[in-house]
């Protein structure tokens, strides 16, 4: 009888720990406005405005315009205004592979929680090759920070660019 009580108690503690962990996650929801000065300071030597080779510039998490994020237990929705109109993407946060519409093309994306961050890995085709970018969404103080790592150019190693946003 005592072993059964200990087993039930242990299972209950595991459930409570998992629930507490999920509750500690930050809420990324809201309208976020880029902080160009802070972003430029975090990315010395990079071209202004989020350039980058292989067509990865503004379309891969490095846009300078505002974005709205909506988050629930299972999904993250990103909405942005682009030169080609509004772009809305819904990511399932279970790590499964899904097809997403990005601009005029499609990409394969996997999104998941890693601790207190959301990680989105996106694979796209460009000029007959595929490349994968990894965007990590995190809260740092009053800022939403999106760190996007993409393949380097011409054999260079990967490069990471941080974009800072303020709520509002």
Order of alpha helices (4+ residues) and beta strands (2+ residues): alpha-beta-alpha-beta-beta-beta-beta-beta-beta-beta-beta-beta
